Amino acid sequence: MVAGEAGSGGGRRVRAVAGREVAFDDEGFFESFDDWSEDVFEELARASGLTPVSERHRQVVRFLREYYAYNGRAPLNNELRKGTGMSLLELDDLFPEGIKMGARRLAGLPNPKTCT
């Protein structure tokens, strides 16, 4: 866990990450897409065991964020594969917790359970 974690009930947690307060749900997904930054990503990646963070990790995270910002939803696995030029196995292996719990969460996308 990152320093400064504080629970506020209802599964919402506010943590100090990279010098700013960031709200997360009970599964560690960002409450607000706009709370994400490169610095926040780097700190969360290190805390999750993703070291070193490579340009390939950044490429995946940037693609996820750009796709979500443009389309209002996360890409389907096939779209993610085509957009990054990586196989699903490569993508899954890049992040210790896989695509959903690793890449999507670190990219600041909302929890898939709350997407409609």
C-alpha positions as CSV (number, residue, x, y, z in Angstrom):
1,M,0.0,0.0,0.0
2,V,1.0,3.6,-0.6
3,A,1.6,5.9,2.4
4,G,-1.2,8.0,3.6
5,E,-4.1,5.6,3.0
6,A,-7.3,6.6,4.7
7,G,-10.7,4.9,4.5
8,S,-13.8,6.9,4.3
9,G,-16.5,4.2,4.3
10,G,-18.4,2.7,1.4
11,G,-15.2,1.1,0.0
12,R,-13.7,4.5,-1.0
13,R,-10.2,5.2,0.0
14,V,-8.1,8.4,-0.3
15,R,-4.4,8.0,-0.5
16,A,-1.5,10.3,-0.8
17,V,0.3,9.3,-4.1
18,A,3.1,11.3,-5.7
19,G,2.3,14.3,-3.6
20,R,-1.4,14.4,-4.2
21,E,-4.6,13.0,-2.8
22,V,-6.2,10.4,-4.9
23,A,-9.5,8.6,-4.3
24,F,-9.7,4.9,-5.1
25,D,-12.6,2.4,-4.9
26,D,-12.3,-0.8,-2.7
27,E,-10.5,-2.6,-5.6
28,G,-7.9,0.1,-6.1
29,F,-9.4,1.6,-9.2
30,F,-9.3,5.4,-9.5
31,E,-12.6,7.2,-8.6
32,S,-11.8,9.9,-11.1
33,F,-10.1,9.5,-14.5
34,D,-8.7,13.0,-14.0
35,D,-6.8,12.1,-10.9
36,W,-4.2,10.2,-12.9
37,S,-0.8,11.5,-13.8
38,E,2.5,10.1,-15.0
39,D,4.0,10.5,-11.6
40,V,1.0,8.8,-9.9
41,F,1.3,5.9,-12.4
42,E,5.0,5.6,-11.7
43,E,4.6,5.4,-8.0
44,L,1.6,3.0,-8.1
45,A,3.5,0.8,-10.6
46,R,6.5,0.5,-8.3
47,A,4.2,-0.2,-5.3
48,S,2.6,-3.0,-7.3
49,G,5.9,-4.6,-8.0
50,L,6.2,-3.3,-11.6
51,T,9.9,-2.5,-11.8
52,P,11.4,-1.3,-13.8
53,V,8.6,0.6,-15.7
54,S,9.5,0.2,-19.4
55,E,8.4,2.2,-22.4
56,R,6.2,-0.8,-23.3
57,H,4.3,-0.4,-20.0
58,R,3.9,3.3,-20.8
59,Q,2.7,2.6,-24.3
60,V,0.0,0.3,-23.0
61,V,-1.1,2.8,-20.3
62,R,-1.1,5.7,-22.8
63,F,-3.2,3.7,-25.3
64,L,-5.7,2.7,-22.6
65,R,-6.1,6.3,-21.5
66,E,-6.3,7.8,-25.0
67,Y,-8.9,5.1,-26.0
68,Y,-11.0,5.7,-22.9
69,A,-10.8,9.5,-23.3
70,Y,-11.9,9.3,-26.9
71,N,-14.5,6.5,-26.7
72,G,-15.8,6.8,-23.1
73,R,-15.0,3.1,-22.5
74,A,-12.1,0.8,-22.2
75,P,-11.0,-1.0,-25.3
76,L,-12.0,-4.6,-25.9
77,N,-9.1,-7.0,-25.7
78,N,-8.9,-7.2,-29.5
79,E,-8.8,-3.4,-29.8
80,L,-6.1,-3.3,-27.1
81,R,-4.1,-5.9,-29.0
82,K,-4.4,-4.1,-32.3
83,G,-3.8,-0.7,-30.8
84,T,-0.6,-1.7,-29.0
85,G,0.7,-4.2,-31.5
86,M,1.2,-6.8,-28.7
87,S,-0.4,-10.1,-28.2
88,L,-2.8,-10.6,-25.3
89,L,-0.3,-12.9,-23.7
90,E,2.4,-10.2,-23.9
91,L,0.0,-7.6,-22.5
92,D,-1.0,-9.8,-19.7
93,D,2.6,-10.7,-18.8
94,L,3.7,-7.1,-18.8
95,F,1.6,-6.3,-15.7
96,P,1.9,-8.4,-12.5
97,E,-1.9,-8.4,-12.1
98,G,-2.8,-8.8,-15.8
99,I,-4.7,-6.5,-18.1
100,K,-7.7,-5.7,-15.9
101,M,-6.3,-5.5,-12.4
102,G,-2.9,-4.3,-13.6
103,A,-2.9,-2.2,-16.8
104,R,-6.4,-0.8,-16.6
105,R,-6.1,0.1,-12.9
106,L,-2.7,1.7,-13.3
107,A,-4.0,3.6,-16.4
108,G,-6.7,5.2,-14.2
109,L,-9.6,3.6,-15.9
110,P,-12.8,3.1,-13.9
111,N,-13.6,-0.2,-12.3
112,P,-15.2,-2.4,-15.0
113,K,-17.9,-3.4,-12.4
114,T,-19.1,0.3,-12.3
115,C,-19.0,0.9,-16.1
116,T,-22.3,1.0,-17.8
